[in-house]
């Protein structure tokens, strides 16, 4: 099997609340990101999960971004 045809791929999830802000302020120190895997055949669309954001201090939706 070729290396680029793997069923499981590594994806990066980024907080949609943090990246919606225009600039980085004193209260927001950065953007929360998680690394996980998904099955390309079962989930062909972009992945969105509710995860805890360290910078927002609450559970927010984290969406898949390009590498």
mmJSON file of the N, C-alpha and C atoms, coordinates in Angstrom:
{"data_MODEL":{"atom_site":{
"group_PDB":["ATOM","ATOM","ATOM","ATOM","ATOM","ATOM","ATOM","ATOM","ATOM","ATOM","ATOM","ATOM","ATOM","ATOM","ATOM","ATOM","ATOM","ATOM","ATOM","ATOM","ATOM","ATOM","ATOM","ATOM","ATOM","ATOM","ATOM","ATOM","ATOM","ATOM","ATOM","ATOM","ATOM","ATOM","ATOM","ATOM","ATOM","ATOM","ATOM","ATOM","ATOM","ATOM","ATOM","ATOM","ATOM","ATOM","ATOM","ATOM","ATOM","ATOM","ATOM","ATOM","ATOM","ATOM","ATOM","ATOM","ATOM","ATOM","ATOM","ATOM","ATOM","ATOM","ATOM","ATOM","ATOM","ATOM","ATOM","ATOM","ATOM","ATOM","ATOM","ATOM","ATOM","ATOM","ATOM","ATOM","ATOM","ATOM","ATOM","ATOM","ATOM","ATOM","ATOM","ATOM","ATOM","ATOM","ATOM","ATOM","ATOM","ATOM","ATOM","ATOM","ATOM","ATOM","ATOM","ATOM","ATOM","ATOM","ATOM","ATOM","ATOM","ATOM","ATOM","ATOM","ATOM","ATOM","ATOM","ATOM","ATOM","ATOM","ATOM","ATOM","ATOM","ATOM","ATOM","ATOM","ATOM","ATOM","ATOM","ATOM","ATOM","ATOM","ATOM","ATOM","ATOM","ATOM","ATOM","ATOM","ATOM","ATOM","ATOM","ATOM","ATOM","ATOM","ATOM","ATOM","ATOM","ATOM","ATOM","ATOM","ATOM","ATOM","ATOM","ATOM","ATOM","ATOM","ATOM","ATOM","ATOM","ATOM","ATOM","ATOM","ATOM","ATOM","ATOM","ATOM","ATOM","ATOM","ATOM","ATOM","ATOM","ATOM","ATOM","ATOM","ATOM","ATOM","ATOM","ATOM","ATOM","ATOM","ATOM","ATOM","ATOM","ATOM","ATOM","ATOM","ATOM","ATOM","ATOM","ATOM","ATOM","ATOM","ATOM","ATOM","ATOM","ATOM","ATOM","ATOM","ATOM","ATOM","ATOM","ATOM","ATOM","ATOM","ATOM","ATOM","ATOM","ATOM","ATOM","ATOM","ATOM"],
"id":[1,2,3,4,5,6,7,8,9,10,11,12,13,14,15,16,17,18,19,20,21,22,23,24,25,26,27,28,29,30,31,32,33,34,35,36,37,38,39,40,41,42,43,44,45,46,47,48,49,50,51,52,53,54,55,56,57,58,59,60,61,62,63,64,65,66,67,68,69,70,71,72,73,74,75,76,77,78,79,80,81,82,83,84,85,86,87,88,89,90,91,92,93,94,95,96,97,98,99,100,101,102,103,104,105,106,107,108,109,110,111,112,113,114,115,116,117,118,119,120,121,122,123,124,125,126,127,128,129,130,131,132,133,134,135,136,137,138,139,140,141,142,143,144,145,146,147,148,149,150,151,152,153,154,155,156,157,158,159,160,161,162,163,164,165,166,167,168,169,170,171,172,173,174,175,176,177,178,179,180,181,182,183,184,185,186,187,188,189,190,191,192,193,194,195,196,197,198,199,200,201],
"type_symbol":["N","C","C","N","C","C","N","C","C","N","C","C","N","C","C","N","C","C","N","C","C","N","C","C","N","C","C","N","C","C","N","C","C","N","C","C","N","C","C","N","C","C","N","C","C","N","C","C","N","C","C","N","C","C","N","C","C","N","C","C","N","C","C","N","C","C","N","C","C","N","C","C","N","C","C","N","C","C","N","C","C","N","C","C","N","C","C","N","C","C","N","C","C","N","C","C","N","C","C","N","C","C","N","C","C","N","C","C","N","C","C","N","C","C","N","C","C","N","C","C","N","C","C","N","C","C","N","C","C","N","C","C","N","C","C","N","C","C","N","C","C","N","C","C","N","C","C","N","C","C","N","C","C","N","C","C","N","C","C","N","C","C","N","C","C","N","C","C","N","C","C","N","C","C","N","C","C","N","C","C","N","C","C","N","C","C","N","C","C","N","C","C","N","C","C","N","C","C","N","C","C"],
"label_atom_id":["N","CA","C","N","CA","C","N","CA","C","N","CA","C","N","CA","C","N","CA","C","N","CA","C","N","CA","C","N","CA","C","N","CA","C","N","CA","C","N","CA","C","N","CA","C","N","CA","C","N","CA","C","N","CA","C","N","CA","C","N","CA","C","N","CA","C","N","CA","C","N","CA","C","N","CA","C","N","CA","C","N","CA","C","N","CA","C","N","CA","C","N","CA","C","N","CA","C","N","CA","C","N","CA","C","N","CA","C","N","CA","C","N","CA","C","N","CA","C","N","CA","C","N","CA","C","N","CA","C","N","CA","C","N","CA","C","N","CA","C","N","CA","C","N","CA","C","N","CA","C","N","CA","C","N","CA","C","N","CA","C","N","CA","C","N","CA","C","N","CA","C","N","CA","C","N","CA","C","N","CA","C","N","CA","C","N","CA","C","N","CA","C","N","CA","C","N","CA","C","N","CA","C","N","CA","C","N","CA","C","N","CA","C","N","CA","C","N","CA","C","N","CA","C","N","CA","C","N","CA","C","N","CA","C"],
"label_alt_id":[null,null,null,null,null,null,null,null,null,null,null,null,null,null,null,null,null,null,null,null,null,null,null,null,null,null,null,null,null,null,null,null,null,null,null,null,null,null,null,null,null,null,null,null,null,null,null,null,null,null,null,null,null,null,null,null,null,null,null,null,null,null,null,null,null,null,null,null,null,null,null,null,null,null,null,null,null,null,null,null,null,null,null,null,null,null,null,null,null,null,null,null,null,null,null,null,null,null,null,null,null,null,null,null,null,null,null,null,null,null,null,null,null,null,null,null,null,null,null,null,null,null,null,null,null,null,null,null,null,null,null,null,null,null,null,null,null,null,null,null,null,null,null,null,null,null,null,null,null,null,null,null,null,null,null,null,null,null,null,null,null,null,null,null,null,null,null,null,null,null,null,null,null,null,null,null,null,null,null,null,null,null,null,null,null,null,null,null,null,null,null,null,null,null,null,null,null,null,null,null,null],
"label_comp_id":["UNK","UNK","UNK","UNK","UNK","UNK","UNK","UNK","UNK","UNK","UNK","UNK","UNK","UNK","UNK","UNK","UNK","UNK","UNK","UNK","UNK","UNK","UNK","UNK","UNK","UNK","UNK","UNK","UNK","UNK","UNK","UNK","UNK","UNK","UNK","UNK","UNK","UNK","UNK","UNK","UNK","UNK","UNK","UNK","UNK","UNK","UNK","UNK","UNK","UNK","UNK","UNK","UNK","UNK","UNK","UNK","UNK","UNK","UNK","UNK","UNK","UNK","UNK","UNK","UNK","UNK","UNK","UNK","UNK","UNK","UNK","UNK","UNK","UNK","UNK","UNK","UNK","UNK","UNK","UNK","UNK","UNK","UNK","UNK","UNK","UNK","UNK","UNK","UNK","UNK","UNK","UNK","UNK","UNK","UNK","UNK","UNK","UNK","UNK","UNK","UNK","UNK","UNK","UNK","UNK","UNK","UNK","UNK","UNK","UNK","UNK","UNK","UNK","UNK","UNK","UNK","UNK","UNK","UNK","UNK","UNK","UNK","UNK","UNK","UNK","UNK","UNK","UNK","UNK","UNK","UNK","UNK","UNK","UNK","UNK","UNK","UNK","UNK","UNK","UNK","UNK","UNK","UNK","UNK","UNK","UNK","UNK","UNK","UNK","UNK","UNK","UNK","UNK","UNK","UNK","UNK","UNK","UNK","UNK","UNK","UNK","UNK","UNK","UNK","UNK","UNK","UNK","UNK","UNK","UNK","UNK","UNK","UNK","UNK","UNK","UNK","UNK","UNK","UNK","UNK","UNK","UNK","UNK","UNK","UNK","UNK","UNK","UNK","UNK","UNK","UNK","UNK","UNK","UNK","UNK","UNK","UNK","UNK","UNK","UNK","UNK"],
"label_asym_id":["A","A","A","A","A","A","A","A","A","A","A","A","A","A","A","A","A","A","A","A","A","A","A","A","A","A","A","A","A","A","A","A","A","A","A","A","A","A","A","A","A","A","A","A","A","A","A","A","A","A","A","A","A","A","A","A","A","A","A","A","A","A","A","A","A","A","A","A","A","A","A","A","A","A","A","A","A","A","A","A","A","A","A","A","A","A","A","A","A","A","A","A","A","A","A","A","A","A","A","A","A","A","A","A","A","A","A","A","A","A","A","A","A","A","A","A","A","A","A","A","A","A","A","A","A","A","A","A","A","A","A","A","A","A","A","A","A","A","A","A","A","A","A","A","A","A","A","A","A","A","A","A","A","A","A","A","A","A","A","A","A","A","A","A","A","A","A","A","A","A","A","A","A","A","A","A","A","A","A","A","A","A","A","A","A","A","A","A","A","A","A","A","A","A","A","A","A","A","A","A","A"],
"label_entity_id":["1","1","1","1","1","1","1","1","1","1","1","1","1","1","1","1","1","1","1","1","1","1","1","1","1","1","1","1","1","1","1","1","1","1","1","1","1","1","1","1","1","1","1","1","1","1","1","1","1","1","1","1","1","1","1","1","1","1","1","1","1","1","1","1","1","1","1","1","1","1","1","1","1","1","1","1","1","1","1","1","1","1","1","1","1","1","1","1","1","1","1","1","1","1","1","1","1","1","1","1","1","1","1","1","1","1","1","1","1","1","1","1","1","1","1","1","1","1","1","1","1","1","1","1","1","1","1","1","1","1","1","1","1","1","1","1","1","1","1","1","1","1","1","1","1","1","1","1","1","1","1","1","1","1","1","1","1","1","1","1","1","1","1","1","1","1","1","1","1","1","1","1","1","1","1","1","1","1","1","1","1","1","1","1","1","1","1","1","1","1","1","1","1","1","1","1","1","1","1","1","1"],
"label_seq_id":[1,1,1,2,2,2,3,3,3,4,4,4,5,5,5,6,6,6,7,7,7,8,8,8,9,9,9,10,10,10,11,11,11,12,12,12,13,13,13,14,14,14,15,15,15,16,16,16,17,17,17,18,18,18,19,19,19,20,20,20,21,21,21,22,22,22,23,23,23,24,24,24,25,25,25,26,26,26,27,27,27,28,28,28,29,29,29,30,30,30,31,31,31,32,32,32,33,33,33,34,34,34,35,35,35,36,36,36,37,37,37,38,38,38,39,39,39,40,40,40,41,41,41,42,42,42,43,43,43,44,44,44,45,45,45,46,46,46,47,47,47,48,48,48,49,49,49,50,50,50,51,51,51,52,52,52,53,53,53,54,54,54,55,55,55,56,56,56,57,57,57,58,58,58,59,59,59,60,60,60,61,61,61,62,62,62,63,63,63,64,64,64,65,65,65,66,66,66,67,67,67],
"pdbx_PDB_ins_code":[null,null,null,null,null,null,null,null,null,null,null,null,null,null,null,null,null,null,null,null,null,null,null,null,null,null,null,null,null,null,null,null,null,null,null,null,null,null,null,null,null,null,null,null,null,null,null,null,null,null,null,null,null,null,null,null,null,null,null,null,null,null,null,null,null,null,null,null,null,null,null,null,null,null,null,null,null,null,null,null,null,null,null,null,null,null,null,null,null,null,null,null,null,null,null,null,null,null,null,null,null,null,null,null,null,null,null,null,null,null,null,null,null,null,null,null,null,null,null,null,null,null,null,null,null,null,null,null,null,null,null,null,null,null,null,null,null,null,null,null,null,null,null,null,null,null,null,null,null,null,null,null,null,null,null,null,null,null,null,null,null,null,null,null,null,null,null,null,null,null,null,null,null,null,null,null,null,null,null,null,null,null,null,null,null,null,null,null,null,null,null,null,null,null,null,null,null,null,null,null,null],
"Cartn_x":[0.844,0.0,0.896,0.529,1.318,1.186,2.184,2.207,1.139,0.779,-0.207,-1.649,-1.885,-3.228,-3.668,-3.059,-3.431,-4.875,-5.566,-6.953,-7.004,-6.128,-6.082,-5.112,-5.587,-4.752,-4.719,-3.631,-3.481,-4.078,-4.947,-5.573,-5.316,-5.345,-5.18,-6.51,-6.968,-8.214,-7.875,-8.496,-8.225,-9.518,-9.415,-10.579,-11.17,-12.471,-13.118,-13.387,-13.494,-13.739,-12.473,-11.32,-10.059,-9.633,-9.796,-9.341,-10.336,-11.518,-12.489,-12.108,-11.325,-10.875,-9.874,-9.946,-9.061,-7.624,-7.421,-6.066,-5.894,-4.649,-4.362,-4.318,-5.187,-5.229,-4.559,-4.52,-3.9,-4.676,-6.007,-6.797,-6.708,-6.43,-6.252,-4.775,-4.106,-2.676,-2.343,-3.311,-3.023,-4.242,-3.997,-5.069,-4.909,-5.996,-5.982,-5.992,-5.087,-5.016,-4.861,-5.514,-5.412,-4.995,-4.266,-3.865,-4.563,-5.204,-5.911,-5.871,-6.512,-6.579,-8.031,-8.253,-9.59,-9.472,-10.542,-10.62,-11.136,-10.343,-10.676,-11.922,-12.145,-13.296,-14.595,-14.571,-15.786,-16.134,-15.132,-15.352,-14.654,-15.226,-14.554,-14.63,-15.637,-15.759,-14.865,-14.821,-13.989,-14.565,-13.686,-14.067,-14.27,-15.324,-15.576,-15.938,-15.188,-15.424,-15.489,-16.237,-16.273,-15.14,-14.178,-13.023,-12.867,-12.068,-11.824,-10.733,-11.011,-10.036,-9.366,-8.05,-7.296,-7.32,-7.53,-7.486,-8.858,-9.919,-11.286,-11.821,-11.201,-11.611,-13.017,-13.376,-14.673,-14.604,-15.626,-15.704,-16.213,-15.474,-15.844,-15.693,-16.189,-16.066,-14.687,-13.984,-12.68,-12.852,-12.455,-12.619,-11.282,-11.351,-10.161,-9.587,-8.252,-7.575,-6.61,-6.123,-5.119,-3.782,-2.96,-1.61,-0.704],
"Cartn_y":[-1.176,0.0,1.247,2.217,3.443,4.269,5.067,5.839,6.934,7.521,8.589,8.102,6.8,6.247,5.711,6.158,5.679,6.04,5.13,5.377,6.365,6.207,7.116,8.262,9.479,10.658,11.498,12.197,13.086,14.443,14.976,16.271,17.177,18.488,19.489,20.184,20.228,20.905,22.229,23.31,24.652,25.262,25.993,26.624,27.665,27.565,28.512,29.838,29.826,31.058,31.922,31.302,32.046,32.617,31.847,32.335,33.314,33.46,34.442,35.854,35.941,37.257,37.842,39.137,39.776,39.863,40.253,40.406,39.665,39.455,38.789,39.854,39.719,40.679,40.086,40.847,40.35,39.178,39.188,38.105,36.825,36.932,35.739,35.64,34.631,34.485,33.749,33.056,32.308,31.582,30.551,29.768,28.323,27.739,26.361,25.413,24.429,23.441,22.043,21.083,19.677,18.897,17.794,16.906,15.568,15.041,13.776,13.077,11.914,11.159,10.974,10.814,10.491,9.483,8.738,7.775,8.499,8.51,9.26,8.707,7.393,6.793,7.052,6.999,7.209,8.683,9.572,10.997,11.79,11.865,12.606,14.124,14.613,16.059,16.51,17.815,18.353,17.985,17.664,17.219,18.419,18.378,19.412,18.724,19.021,18.421,19.501,19.223,20.124,19.75,20.646,20.412,21.605,21.416,22.491,23.405,24.698,25.695,26.286,26.203,26.723,28.239,28.891,30.35,30.977,30.298,30.788,30.339,29.308,28.721,28.147,27.511,26.856,25.883,25.054,24.116,24.848,24.742,25.384,24.376,24.749,23.883,24.087,22.985,22.999,22.365,23.083,22.613,22.218,21.348,20.858,21.95,22.086,23.049,22.31,23.002,22.425,22.387,21.411,21.313,22.282],
"Cartn_z":[0.0,0.0,0.0,-0.762,-0.867,0.408,0.68,1.919,1.945,0.822,0.766,0.809,0.75,0.718,2.079,3.167,4.49,4.803,5.491,5.859,7.019,7.997,9.15,8.865,9.049,8.827,10.105,10.307,11.458,11.102,11.981,11.757,12.949,12.718,13.769,13.969,15.219,15.567,16.225,15.752,16.265,16.79,17.909,18.527,17.584,17.324,16.426,17.13,18.441,19.2,19.258,19.488,19.587,18.236,17.169,15.86,15.262,15.845,15.361,15.804,16.885,17.353,16.361,16.182,15.199,15.681,16.927,17.435,18.743,19.111,20.371,21.461,22.448,23.545,24.773,25.862,27.084,27.672,27.502,28.062,27.229,25.938,25.11,24.735,25.248,25.031,23.744,23.158,21.944,21.43,20.647,20.052,20.504,20.999,21.475,20.288,20.292,19.218,19.803,19.179,19.536,18.301,18.509,17.418,17.638,16.601,16.698,15.351,15.262,14.019,13.617,12.323,11.83,10.708,10.506,9.427,8.187,7.148,5.932,5.233,5.304,4.624,5.377,6.703,7.496,7.655,7.663,7.873,6.771,5.574,4.497,4.678,5.414,5.623,6.775,6.996,8.076,9.438,10.363,11.696,12.611,13.442,14.443,15.748,16.815,18.125,19.189,20.257,21.405,22.346,22.513,23.371,24.312,25.369,26.317,25.787,25.745,25.306,26.533,26.59,27.732,27.798,26.66,26.621,26.829,26.397,26.629,27.988,28.572,29.854,29.793,28.675,28.521,27.361,27.223,26.118,24.875,23.789,22.535,21.395,20.231,19.057,18.447,18.25,17.596,16.223,15.181,13.809,13.196,12.222,11.529,10.634,10.645,9.794,8.881,7.848,6.963,7.668,7.293,7.854,7.18],
"occupancy":[1.0,1.0,1.0,1.0,1.0,1.0,1.0,1.0,1.0,1.0,1.0,1.0,1.0,1.0,1.0,1.0,1.0,1.0,1.0,1.0,1.0,1.0,1.0,1.0,1.0,1.0,1.0,1.0,1.0,1.0,1.0,1.0,1.0,1.0,1.0,1.0,1.0,1.0,1.0,1.0,1.0,1.0,1.0,1.0,1.0,1.0,1.0,1.0,1.0,1.0,1.0,1.0,1.0,1.0,1.0,1.0,1.0,1.0,1.0,1.0,1.0,1.0,1.0,1.0,1.0,1.0,1.0,1.0,1.0,1.0,1.0,1.0,1.0,1.0,1.0,1.0,1.0,1.0,1.0,1.0,1.0,1.0,1.0,1.0,1.0,1.0,1.0,1.0,1.0,1.0,1.0,1.0,1.0,1.0,1.0,1.0,1.0,1.0,1.0,1.0,1.0,1.0,1.0,1.0,1.0,1.0,1.0,1.0,1.0,1.0,1.0,1.0,1.0,1.0,1.0,1.0,1.0,1.0,1.0,1.0,1.0,1.0,1.0,1.0,1.0,1.0,1.0,1.0,1.0,1.0,1.0,1.0,1.0,1.0,1.0,1.0,1.0,1.0,1.0,1.0,1.0,1.0,1.0,1.0,1.0,1.0,1.0,1.0,1.0,1.0,1.0,1.0,1.0,1.0,1.0,1.0,1.0,1.0,1.0,1.0,1.0,1.0,1.0,1.0,1.0,1.0,1.0,1.0,1.0,1.0,1.0,1.0,1.0,1.0,1.0,1.0,1.0,1.0,1.0,1.0,1.0,1.0,1.0,1.0,1.0,1.0,1.0,1.0,1.0,1.0,1.0,1.0,1.0,1.0,1.0,1.0,1.0,1.0,1.0,1.0,1.0],
"B_iso_or_equiv":[0.0,0.0,0.0,0.0,0.0,0.0,0.0,0.0,0.0,0.0,0.0,0.0,0.0,0.0,0.0,0.0,0.0,0.0,0.0,0.0,0.0,0.0,0.0,0.0,0.0,0.0,0.0,0.0,0.0,0.0,0.0,0.0,0.0,0.0,0.0,0.0,0.0,0.0,0.0,0.0,0.0,0.0,0.0,0.0,0.0,0.0,0.0,0.0,0.0,0.0,0.0,0.0,0.0,0.0,0.0,0.0,0.0,0.0,0.0,0.0,0.0,0.0,0.0,0.0,0.0,0.0,0.0,0.0,0.0,0.0,0.0,0.0,0.0,0.0,0.0,0.0,0.0,0.0,0.0,0.0,0.0,0.0,0.0,0.0,0.0,0.0,0.0,0.0,0.0,0.0,0.0,0.0,0.0,0.0,0.0,0.0,0.0,0.0,0.0,0.0,0.0,0.0,0.0,0.0,0.0,0.0,0.0,0.0,0.0,0.0,0.0,0.0,0.0,0.0,0.0,0.0,0.0,0.0,0.0,0.0,0.0,0.0,0.0,0.0,0.0,0.0,0.0,0.0,0.0,0.0,0.0,0.0,0.0,0.0,0.0,0.0,0.0,0.0,0.0,0.0,0.0,0.0,0.0,0.0,0.0,0.0,0.0,0.0,0.0,0.0,0.0,0.0,0.0,0.0,0.0,0.0,0.0,0.0,0.0,0.0,0.0,0.0,0.0,0.0,0.0,0.0,0.0,0.0,0.0,0.0,0.0,0.0,0.0,0.0,0.0,0.0,0.0,0.0,0.0,0.0,0.0,0.0,0.0,0.0,0.0,0.0,0.0,0.0,0.0,0.0,0.0,0.0,0.0,0.0,0.0,0.0,0.0,0.0,0.0,0.0,0.0],
"pdbx_formal_charge":[null,null,null,null,null,null,null,null,null,null,null,null,null,null,null,null,null,null,null,null,null,null,null,null,null,null,null,null,null,null,null,null,null,null,null,null,null,null,null,null,null,null,null,null,null,null,null,null,null,null,null,null,null,null,null,null,null,null,null,null,null,null,null,null,null,null,null,null,null,null,null,null,null,null,null,null,null,null,null,null,null,null,null,null,null,null,null,null,null,null,null,null,null,null,null,null,null,null,null,null,null,null,null,null,null,null,null,null,null,null,null,null,null,null,null,null,null,null,null,null,null,null,null,null,null,null,null,null,null,null,null,null,null,null,null,null,null,null,null,null,null,null,null,null,null,null,null,null,null,null,null,null,null,null,null,null,null,null,null,null,null,null,null,null,null,null,null,null,null,null,null,null,null,null,null,null,null,null,null,null,null,null,null,null,null,null,null,null,null,null,null,null,null,null,null,null,null,null,null,null,null],
"auth_seq_id":[1,1,1,2,2,2,3,3,3,4,4,4,5,5,5,6,6,6,7,7,7,8,8,8,9,9,9,10,10,10,11,11,11,12,12,12,13,13,13,14,14,14,15,15,15,16,16,16,17,17,17,18,18,18,19,19,19,20,20,20,21,21,21,22,22,22,23,23,23,24,24,24,25,25,25,26,26,26,27,27,27,28,28,28,29,29,29,30,30,30,31,31,31,32,32,32,33,33,33,34,34,34,35,35,35,36,36,36,37,37,37,38,38,38,39,39,39,40,40,40,41,41,41,42,42,42,43,43,43,44,44,44,45,45,45,46,46,46,47,47,47,48,48,48,49,49,49,50,50,50,51,51,51,52,52,52,53,53,53,54,54,54,55,55,55,56,56,56,57,57,57,58,58,58,59,59,59,60,60,60,61,61,61,62,62,62,63,63,63,64,64,64,65,65,65,66,66,66,67,67,67],
"auth_comp_id":["UNK","UNK","UNK","UNK","UNK","UNK","UNK","UNK","UNK","UNK","UNK","UNK","UNK","UNK","UNK","UNK","UNK","UNK","UNK","UNK","UNK","UNK","UNK","UNK","UNK","UNK","UNK","UNK","UNK","UNK","UNK","UNK","UNK","UNK","UNK","UNK","UNK","UNK","UNK","UNK","UNK","UNK","UNK","UNK","UNK","UNK","UNK","UNK","UNK","UNK","UNK","UNK","UNK","UNK","UNK","UNK","UNK","UNK","UNK","UNK","UNK","UNK","UNK","UNK","UNK","UNK","UNK","UNK","UNK","UNK","UNK","UNK","UNK","UNK","UNK","UNK","UNK","UNK","UNK","UNK","UNK","UNK","UNK","UNK","UNK","UNK","UNK","UNK","UNK","UNK","UNK","UNK","UNK","UNK","UNK","UNK","UNK","UNK","UNK","UNK","UNK","UNK","UNK","UNK","UNK","UNK","UNK","UNK","UNK","UNK","UNK","UNK","UNK","UNK","UNK","UNK","UNK","UNK","UNK","UNK","UNK","UNK","UNK","UNK","UNK","UNK","UNK","UNK","UNK","UNK","UNK","UNK","UNK","UNK","UNK","UNK","UNK","UNK","UNK","UNK","UNK","UNK","UNK","UNK","UNK","UNK","UNK","UNK","UNK","UNK","UNK","UNK","UNK","UNK","UNK","UNK","UNK","UNK","UNK","UNK","UNK","UNK","UNK","UNK","UNK","UNK","UNK","UNK","UNK","UNK","UNK","UNK","UNK","UNK","UNK","UNK","UNK","UNK","UNK","UNK","UNK","UNK","UNK","UNK","UNK","UNK","UNK","UNK","UNK","UNK","UNK","UNK","UNK","UNK","UNK","UNK","UNK","UNK","UNK","UNK","UNK"],
"auth_asym_id":["A","A","A","A","A","A","A","A","A","A","A","A","A","A","A","A","A","A","A","A","A","A","A","A","A","A","A","A","A","A","A","A","A","A","A","A","A","A","A","A","A","A","A","A","A","A","A","A","A","A","A","A","A","A","A","A","A","A","A","A","A","A","A","A","A","A","A","A","A","A","A","A","A","A","A","A","A","A","A","A","A","A","A","A","A","A","A","A","A","A","A","A","A","A","A","A","A","A","A","A","A","A","A","A","A","A","A","A","A","A","A","A","A","A","A","A","A","A","A","A","A","A","A","A","A","A","A","A","A","A","A","A","A","A","A","A","A","A","A","A","A","A","A","A","A","A","A","A","A","A","A","A","A","A","A","A","A","A","A","A","A","A","A","A","A","A","A","A","A","A","A","A","A","A","A","A","A","A","A","A","A","A","A","A","A","A","A","A","A","A","A","A","A","A","A","A","A","A","A","A","A"],
"auth_atom_id":["N","CA","C","N","CA","C","N","CA","C","N","CA","C","N","CA","C","N","CA","C","N","CA","C","N","CA","C","N","CA","C","N","CA","C","N","CA","C","N","CA","C","N","CA","C","N","CA","C","N","CA","C","N","CA","C","N","CA","C","N","CA","C","N","CA","C","N","CA","C","N","CA","C","N","CA","C","N","CA","C","N","CA","C","N","CA","C","N","CA","C","N","CA","C","N","CA","C","N","CA","C","N","CA","C","N","CA","C","N","CA","C","N","CA","C","N","CA","C","N","CA","C","N","CA","C","N","CA","C","N","CA","C","N","CA","C","N","CA","C","N","CA","C","N","CA","C","N","CA","C","N","CA","C","N","CA","C","N","CA","C","N","CA","C","N","CA","C","N","CA","C","N","CA","C","N","CA","C","N","CA","C","N","CA","C","N","CA","C","N","CA","C","N","CA","C","N","CA","C","N","CA","C","N","CA","C","N","CA","C","N","CA","C","N","CA","C","N","CA","C","N","CA","C","N","CA","C","N","CA","C","N","CA","C"],
"pdbx_PDB_model_num":[1,1,1,1,1,1,1,1,1,1,1,1,1,1,1,1,1,1,1,1,1,1,1,1,1,1,1,1,1,1,1,1,1,1,1,1,1,1,1,1,1,1,1,1,1,1,1,1,1,1,1,1,1,1,1,1,1,1,1,1,1,1,1,1,1,1,1,1,1,1,1,1,1,1,1,1,1,1,1,1,1,1,1,1,1,1,1,1,1,1,1,1,1,1,1,1,1,1,1,1,1,1,1,1,1,1,1,1,1,1,1,1,1,1,1,1,1,1,1,1,1,1,1,1,1,1,1,1,1,1,1,1,1,1,1,1,1,1,1,1,1,1,1,1,1,1,1,1,1,1,1,1,1,1,1,1,1,1,1,1,1,1,1,1,1,1,1,1,1,1,1,1,1,1,1,1,1,1,1,1,1,1,1,1,1,1,1,1,1,1,1,1,1,1,1,1,1,1,1,1,1]
}}}
